Structure formats: C-alpha cells, structure tokens
Amino acid sequence: MDLNFTDDERAFRAEARAALRAEVPEYIRNTVRDERPLPRGWMVEAQQALNRLGYAVPHWPAEWGGRNWSPVKRAILTEEIDRAAVPKPLAFNVALIGPVIAAFGSEAQKRRFLPAIANLDIWFCQGFSEPGAGSDLASLKTSAVRDGETYRVNGQKIWTTYAHEADWIFCLVRTDASGRKQQGITMLLLDLATPGITIRPIATIDGYHHVNEVFFDDVVVPLDNRVGEEGEGWNYAKYLLGQERTSMGNVGLSARRLERARSMAEASGLIADPAFHRRLTLAEIELKALEITQMRVVASASAPGGAVDPKVSILKIKGGELLQTAAALLLETLGPEALTAGFAAEGLDPQSALLSTYFTARKYSIFGGANEVQRNILAKAVLGLGAAA
Ligand SMILES: Cc1cc2nc3c(=O)[nH]c(=O)nc-3n(C[C@H](O)[C@H](O)[C@H](O)COP(=O)(O)OP(=O)(O)OC[C@H]3O[C@@H](n4cnc5c(N)ncnc54)[C@H](O)[C@@H]3O)c2cc1C
C-alpha cells in the first residue's frame, strides 16, 4: 500500500533521493549502512553536504536558512536521509539549540551561532540531565551564581552524548533555588574549552563511546552567553523539546534495517525458518502502520515551536520498539556467529557492528523521555486518564 502523497511530494521525494546519493560521499553512506561508527570529520562532511543542498535546517526561520516546507515534506526528507544511509544533521544543533537561539537569542548570538550550527562548524552537546534529574529534569542542581558580568557555574551533568566531540554545551543551570523547582532555571551556552570543565567517558554495553559525565568547577561564563532572560530557562527548555518532532518514528532507519535483515536472511537461508520469517513480516507490517501513524501526526502538526502534539509519544514508543526489533532480527541473521562477536578495538568487523547496534538500540526506551513517561503523557493527554476528579 502506498500513502496518498501529492504529486509535488512525490516529486520532492525523488529529487531528494537523487541529490542525497549524488552529494554525500559513498564511503560515508556505506559506513552508516554497515552500522559502523563515523569519525567526527565524516559527520561534519555529511552535514555540510546537507547544508549545501538546503537540507540541514529546513524547519528554521527563512532568514536563517529555513525553507517554509510543510511538515509532510520535512518528514519525507528525514525518511529519505535515513533510507540513503546519510547521517542525519546533528540533532543537538539543528533540532534543539538552533531553534531556541533563533527564537530567544540575542542578535549577536544569532549571527555568531546559527550559520555555524547549521554547517556543523560548531558542534553543540546537550547538558540537561544530572544524577537525580532525568525524567524529573526540573530537580536539576548545577548552579550558576552571578559575579559581575559573569556567572560562576558549579555542578555536574550526566549522559551527555558527544561531549567528547563537541565544541560547546547548552546547559540548564539553577540561578535561584528559592521558588518552585521549575522557576530559577536559566539556559547558558558554554565553550567546552573554558577552564574548570572536565569530561569523563561513561562505558556503555555497546562498546562505543557516546556518553559522558561533564563536571563544572567554578567555570566562568560571560553574561552574553545566557540565552534570553535569567530564570526563564524552563520555558526555553519546553520550547526546545517541542521542536522538530517529525522524525520521532525513525521510519526510514527501521525500513533500511529491516530490508537489510531480509536480504541477509535470504542469503543465509534463515528466511526459510517460519518463526524468523513471521517475526520479520510482523515487523514490516508494524513499520507500515507506524509510517501511516507518523504521517497522520505530522500532517496535523502545528508550526515549529507550537505546542507538542502528545501523540508524538506514540511515535517515540513504537519507533523505538521497532528499531530494537530490527536490530535483534539483524543480529539473528548471523546465527551462532552472533555469540562469538566481540568488540574490536580498532573499528568494528561486520559481526561486532551488528552486536553493537543491538545493544545501542536499548537506549531508545530511555533517552528523549523514557517510555514509561511517554505512556503517562498518552494516558493523560490522549486517553484522558488520571485527570483531576
Ligand atoms: C544513551 C543515552 C544518551 C543520552 N543523552 C543525553 C544528552 O545528550 N543530554 C542529556 O541531557 N541527557 C541525555 N540522556 C539522559 C536521558 O534524557 C535520561 O536518561 C532520561 O531522561 C531518563 O532519566 P534518568 O536516566 O535519570 O532515569 P530516571 O528518570 O531516574 O528513570 C528511571 C526509571 O524510572 C521510570 N520513571 C521515572 N519517572 C517516572 C514516572 N513519573 N512514571 C513512571 N515511570 C517513571 C523511567 O521510565 C525509568 O524506567 C541520555 C540517556 C541515554 C541512555
């Protein structure tokens, strides 16, 4: 079954499909397709190619490179990026901090950061979570105390993806602890080269280095690096989390992985196993259902920056589950070899890469808002359960 796209949308899909394959080098796309880690320089190269095509920040305001495309068109682009095995533009830059700076930053911040963020000349990471402040983010304790024309920042962030690759970090810090916990939070931009910042890797089960702890020991931050007003950080964080959500289902990525699982199973003969075949087919059906749901949510989406449709929680849960299923099916195509796959120290052999992908997929239930929390949102905002009597 094909979805009912307009002629214009179909033409755009074909144009994007061709442009992505022509402009993003094959060695980058092959590495992504093989599920191997990309060197930083290749991620930058890929994003710069997307930026040249006008594909890096289509959802931004037009004066900063936005394209005024419909949410459906943007979702088509995201799907094609994943299908072409092109690394998506760095979410911390283009989906999170970029739109916040465009909406609330000073003119100087916009000029300094927005073009560099779009082109990945500056790499941002996200310093929100802390030990004791994940799902309950407003409990964060990292403090920023005014000292003349600067803040002095002390505290710790955790699970900071790519802090070891990044140039800057956007942080929520506490500038006032006297009121409700959502008050007194401020958003700061910190240059990671500032003295007093220490980054420590966290070892994860997949063998990659993605996440870190970041410590702040009397770090001096100019007032000019504050986004918007002091004490308004919670509102900016809500705006940030309500940004580009059209790719929450990761439809293109699951499609690519399921197609690969099918072709590997055909090559190895595993496809003749009825139990495997059934699970693969079920996953493919679920993917089609997810694609339809995603397009329905996307088509009714408000403008970027508007209220988040609580139904995106369905995309987050189902999209993550499908990525986990696809990773498991891919691993199973290795048969008993999967048991002997280990993590190579330098680069990854094909077996290890699939084992890593399987373990990495565990994170989809946790980051970006844990699934239990997404279910709470659906229960309250969509099903109307648990409303005050
Ligand atoms: C791989 C990875 C990358 C990440 N990258 C970043 C990053 O770059 N920057 C950043 O700031 N953060 C990042 N995070 C942090 C992520 O946002 C948090 O892990 C997430 O919000 C959950 O918080 P927590 O780990 O403190 O778990 P907790 O909030 O302590 O949750 C523990 C368990 O309790 C459940 N739970 C919590 N509250 C409720 C509730 N109200 N109702 C029902 N169940 C509940 C959760 O679902 C979970 O199962 C990353 C996390 C991971 C795993």
The ligand as an SDF file (V2000), in Angstrom:
LIG
                    3D

 53 58  0  0  0  0  0  0  0  0999 V2000
   22.2480    6.7910   25.5250 C   0  0  0  0  0  0  0  0  0  0  0  0
   21.7160    7.9860   26.2380 C   0  0  0  0  0  0  0  0  0  0  0  0
   22.0380    9.2520   25.7740 C   0  0  0  0  0  0  0  0  0  0  0  0
   21.5980   10.3860   26.4640 C   0  0  0  0  0  0  0  0  0  0  0  0
   21.9980   11.6280   26.0290 N   0  0  0  0  0  0  0  0  0  0  0  0
   21.6800   12.7330   26.7490 C   0  0  0  0  0  0  0  0  0  0  0  0
   22.2100   14.0100   26.4040 C   0  0  0  0  0  0  0  0  0  0  0  0
   22.9520   14.1530   25.4190 O   0  0  0  0  0  0  0  0  0  0  0  0
   21.9100   15.0700   27.1950 N   0  0  0  0  0  0  0  0  0  0  0  0
   21.1030   14.9590   28.2840 C   0  0  0  0  0  0  0  0  0  0  0  0
   20.8480   15.9730   28.9300 O   0  0  0  0  0  0  0  0  0  0  0  0
   20.5880   13.7550   28.6570 N   0  0  0  0  0  0  0  0  0  0  0  0
   20.8630   12.6400   27.9210 C   0  0  0  0  0  0  0  0  0  0  0  0
   20.3790   11.3990   28.2890 N   0  0  0  0  0  0  0  0  0  0  0  0
   19.6160   11.3050   29.5280 C   0  0  0  0  0  0  0  0  0  0  0  0
   18.1670   10.9400   29.3530 C   0  0  0  0  0  0  0  0  0  0  0  0
   17.4150   12.0350   28.9280 O   0  0  0  0  0  0  0  0  0  0  0  0
   17.7010   10.3750   30.7040 C   0  0  0  0  0  0  0  0  0  0  0  0
   18.3930    9.1520   30.9150 O   0  0  0  0  0  0  0  0  0  0  0  0
   16.2270   10.1380   30.7350 C   0  0  0  0  0  0  0  0  0  0  0  0
   15.5410   11.3730   30.7610 O   0  0  0  0  0  0  0  0  0  0  0  0
   15.8240    9.3000   31.9660 C   0  0  0  0  0  0  0  0  0  0  0  0
   16.3350    9.8730   33.1230 O   0  0  0  0  0  0  0  0  0  0  0  0
   17.1820    9.0130   34.1870 P   0  0  0  0  0  0  0  0  0  0  0  0
   18.2410    8.2780   33.4610 O   0  0  0  0  0  0  0  0  0  0  0  0
   17.5780    9.9440   35.2890 O   0  0  0  0  0  0  0  0  0  0  0  0
   16.1720    7.9270   34.7250 O   0  0  0  0  0  0  0  0  0  0  0  0
   15.0190    8.1750   35.7930 P   0  0  0  0  0  0  0  0  0  0  0  0
   14.2820    9.4290   35.4550 O   0  0  0  0  0  0  0  0  0  0  0  0
   15.5990    8.0330   37.1520 O   0  0  0  0  0  0  0  0  0  0  0  0
   14.0980    6.9360   35.4840 O   0  0  0  0  0  0  0  0  0  0  0  0
   14.3840    5.6100   35.9400 C   0  0  0  0  0  0  0  0  0  0  0  0
   13.2050    4.7320   35.6010 C   0  0  0  0  0  0  0  0  0  0  0  0
   12.0330    5.2240   36.2530 O   0  0  0  0  0  0  0  0  0  0  0  0
   10.9970    5.4870   35.3140 C   0  0  0  0  0  0  0  0  0  0  0  0
   10.2380    6.6770   35.7020 N   0  0  0  0  0  0  0  0  0  0  0  0
   10.7550    7.8740   36.0380 C   0  0  0  0  0  0  0  0  0  0  0  0
    9.7460    8.7540   36.3030 N   0  0  0  0  0  0  0  0  0  0  0  0
    8.5930    8.0750   36.1040 C   0  0  0  0  0  0  0  0  0  0  0  0
    7.2140    8.4290   36.2000 C   0  0  0  0  0  0  0  0  0  0  0  0
    6.8280    9.6840   36.5380 N   0  0  0  0  0  0  0  0  0  0  0  0
    6.2860    7.4880   35.9280 N   0  0  0  0  0  0  0  0  0  0  0  0
    6.6550    6.2200   35.5640 C   0  0  0  0  0  0  0  0  0  0  0  0
    7.9630    5.8130   35.4670 N   0  0  0  0  0  0  0  0  0  0  0  0
    8.9010    6.7420   35.7160 C   0  0  0  0  0  0  0  0  0  0  0  0
   11.7060    5.7200   33.9980 C   0  0  0  0  0  0  0  0  0  0  0  0
   10.8860    5.4440   32.9000 O   0  0  0  0  0  0  0  0  0  0  0  0
   12.8660    4.7360   34.0870 C   0  0  0  0  0  0  0  0  0  0  0  0
   12.4730    3.4570   33.7090 O   0  0  0  0  0  0  0  0  0  0  0  0
   20.7730   10.2500   27.6100 C   0  0  0  0  0  0  0  0  0  0  0  0
   20.4220    8.9720   28.0610 C   0  0  0  0  0  0  0  0  0  0  0  0
   20.8800    7.8480   27.3830 C   0  0  0  0  0  0  0  0  0  0  0  0
   20.5170    6.4950   27.9170 C   0  0  0  0  0  0  0  0  0  0  0  0
  1  2  1  0
  2  3  1  0
  2 52  2  0
  3  4  2  0
  4  5  1  0
  4 50  1  0
  5  6  2  0
  6  7  1  0
  6 13  1  0
  7  8  2  0
  7  9  1  0
  9 10  1  0
 10 11  2  0
 10 12  1  0
 12 13  2  0
 13 14  1  0
 14 15  1  0
 14 50  1  0
 15 16  1  0
 16 17  1  0
 16 18  1  0
 18 19  1  0
 18 20  1  0
 20 21  1  0
 20 22  1  0
 22 23  1  0
 23 24  1  0
 24 25  2  0
 24 26  1  0
 24 27  1  0
 27 28  1  0
 28 29  2  0
 28 30  1  0
 28 31  1  0
 31 32  1  0
 32 33  1  0
 33 34  1  0
 33 48  1  0
 34 35  1  0
 35 36  1  0
 35 46  1  0
 36 37  1  0
 36 45  1  0
 37 38  2  0
 38 39  1  0
 39 40  1  0
 39 45  2  0
 40 41  1  0
 40 42  2  0
 42 43  1  0
 43 44  2  0
 44 45  1  0
 46 47  1  0
 46 48  1  0
 48 49  1  0
 50 51  2  0
 51 52  1  0
 52 53  1  0
M  END
$$$$
